[in-house]
Amino acid sequence: MSDDKLRFPVGKYDNTQRIEMDQIDELIEIIDDFPETLTDLVIDLDEEDLECTYREEGWTVRQVITHCADSHMNAFMRFKLALTEDNPTIKPYSQNGWASLPDADEAPVDLSLLMLEGVHGRWVWLMDSMDEEDWNKTYYHPEQDKTFRLIDVLGLYAWHCRHHLEHVRIAIEKGSTK
């Protein structure tokens, strides 16, 4: 498998495609199912399995799981900011830096899986309460110099869930280590 296919196993996210209101339920379902699907995938892995990578110089399974917890926590917070402020500027963070911290690189994955369960539960609850006006609220991302609508952020994070589930599946299949 090519390096590009390993990096983007479900394809690169197409940020030019606008998400429409009739897609919301399907995308929320992906977000809702993610913690359980991920947990089922990794529940029987041992410490050696958690050190497997999906590609050379890629993150380990443990790091992918903790990255998802960190990333989705930030996404949930960005939703709340956009829903309560007028186009707030969000705070970017170093994904690679966070993935190399001891809580991401060494801590038990159960902590991140529990975090995902809680964050996704609250996030889905919030999204289920949103109306069309809410979905069109925005935040500004200074690193990308771009304003994002929440409905489009939903599409991005549904893709993000599928993207990293495939990374974990590939790593498990490959059984390669750091």
C-alpha positions in Angstrom: 0.0 0.0 0.0 1.4 3.4 -0.9 2.4 5.9 1.8 -0.4 8.3 0.6 -3.0 5.5 0.9 -1.7 4.7 4.4 -1.8 8.3 5.5 -5.3 8.8 4.1 -6.9 5.4 3.9 -10.5 6.8 3.4 -9.2 9.5 1.1 -8.3 13.1 1.9 -11.1 15.2 3.3 -12.8 17.3 0.6 -13.2 20.7 2.4 -14.7 22.2 -0.8 -17.9 20.2 -0.4 -20.5 22.0 1.7 -22.5 19.8 4.0 -26.3 20.1 3.7 -29.0 19.8 6.4 -30.3 16.5 5.0 -26.8 14.9 5.8 -26.8 15.9 9.5 -28.4 12.8 11.0 -26.1 10.4 9.1 -23.0 12.3 10.2 -24.1 12.6 13.8 -24.5 8.8 13.8 -20.9 8.4 12.8 -19.8 10.6 15.6 -22.2 8.8 18.0 -20.9 5.3 17.0 -17.2 6.1 17.1 -16.3 5.5 20.7 -18.0 2.1 20.8 -16.6 1.1 17.4 -13.1 2.1 18.4 -13.4 0.4 21.8 -14.6 -2.8 20.2 -11.6 -2.7 17.8 -8.9 -2.2 20.5 -10.4 -3.8 23.7 -8.4 -7.0 23.3 -5.1 -5.4 22.3 -2.1 -5.9 24.6 0.7 -3.3 25.2 2.7 -4.6 22.3 -0.3 -4.2 20.0 -0.8 -0.7 21.2 2.7 0.2 20.0 1.9 -0.9 16.4 1.9 1.8 13.7 -0.2 2.2 10.6 2.8 3.4 8.6 6.5 4.0 9.0 7.0 7.0 11.2 3.2 7.1 11.9 1.6 7.3 15.3 1.1 4.2 17.3 -2.4 2.8 18.0 -2.2 4.3 21.5 -1.3 7.7 20.1 -4.1 7.6 17.5 -6.6 6.8 20.2 -5.4 9.6 22.5 -5.2 12.0 19.5 -8.8 11.3 18.8 -9.7 12.0 22.4 -7.8 15.3 22.3 -9.0 16.4 18.9 -12.7 15.6 19.6 -12.5 17.3 22.9 -11.3 20.4 21.1 -14.0 20.1 18.4 -16.7 19.9 21.1 -15.3 23.0 22.8 -15.2 24.8 19.4 -18.8 23.9 18.9 -19.7 25.4 22.3 -17.7 28.5 21.6 -19.4 29.0 18.2 -22.8 28.5 19.7 -22.3 31.1 22.4 -20.1 33.7 20.8 -20.1 35.6 17.4 -17.5 33.8 15.1 -14.9 33.3 17.9 -11.3 32.8 17.1 -10.3 29.3 18.3 -7.0 28.3 19.7 -5.0 25.9 17.5 -2.7 23.3 19.1 0.2 21.1 18.1 -1.3 17.7 17.3 2.1 16.1 17.1 3.3 17.8 20.2 0.2 16.6 22.1 0.7 13.1 20.7 4.2 12.9 22.1 3.3 13.9 25.7 3.4 11.1 28.3 -0.4 11.0 28.6 -0.7 10.2 24.9 2.3 8.1 24.4 2.3 6.0 27.6 -1.0 6.2 29.6 -3.5 3.4 29.5 -5.8 3.8 26.5 -8.8 3.1 28.7 -8.5 6.7 29.9 -8.8 8.1 26.4 -11.6 5.6 25.5 -13.6 6.8 28.5 -12.9 10.4 27.5 -14.2 9.7 24.0 -17.3 8.1 25.4 -18.1 11.1 27.6 -17.1 13.8 25.0 -19.1 12.1 22.2 -22.1 11.6 24.5 -22.2 15.3 25.3 -21.3 16.4 21.8 -24.1 14.3 20.2 -26.6 15.5 22.8 -25.6 19.1 21.9 -25.8 18.5 18.2 -29.2 16.8 18.5 -30.5 20.0 20.0 -29.2 22.3 17.3 -31.4 23.9 14.6 -30.5 25.2 11.2 -29.5 28.6 12.6 -27.1 26.9 15.0 -25.6 24.7 12.3 -24.7 27.9 10.3 -22.8 29.5 13.2 -19.1 29.8 12.7 -15.7 30.0 14.2 -12.4 31.4 12.9 -9.3 29.2 12.6 -6.3 31.5 12.6 -3.7 29.0 11.4 -5.8 28.2 8.4 -7.1 31.8 8.0 -10.5 30.4 7.5 -14.0 30.6 9.0 -15.8 27.3 9.5 -19.5 26.6 9.7 -20.5 24.1 12.3 -22.3 22.0 9.8 -19.1 21.7 7.8 -17.1 20.9 11.0 -19.5 18.0 11.6 -18.6 16.6 8.1 -14.9 17.0 8.9 -15.1 15.1 12.2 -17.3 12.3 10.8 -14.5 11.9 8.2 -11.9 12.1 11.1 -13.6 9.2 12.9 -13.5 7.0 9.8 -10.0 8.1 8.9 -8.5 7.1 12.3 -10.6 3.9 12.6 -8.9 2.8 9.4 -5.5 3.8 10.8 -6.1 1.5 13.8 -7.3 -1.3 11.6 -4.2 -1.1 9.4 -1.9 -1.0 12.3 -3.5 -4.1 13.9 -3.3 -5.9 10.5 0.3 -4.9 9.9 1.5 -5.6 13.4 4.5 -3.4 12.8 6.0 -1.6 15.8 7.8 1.8 16.3 
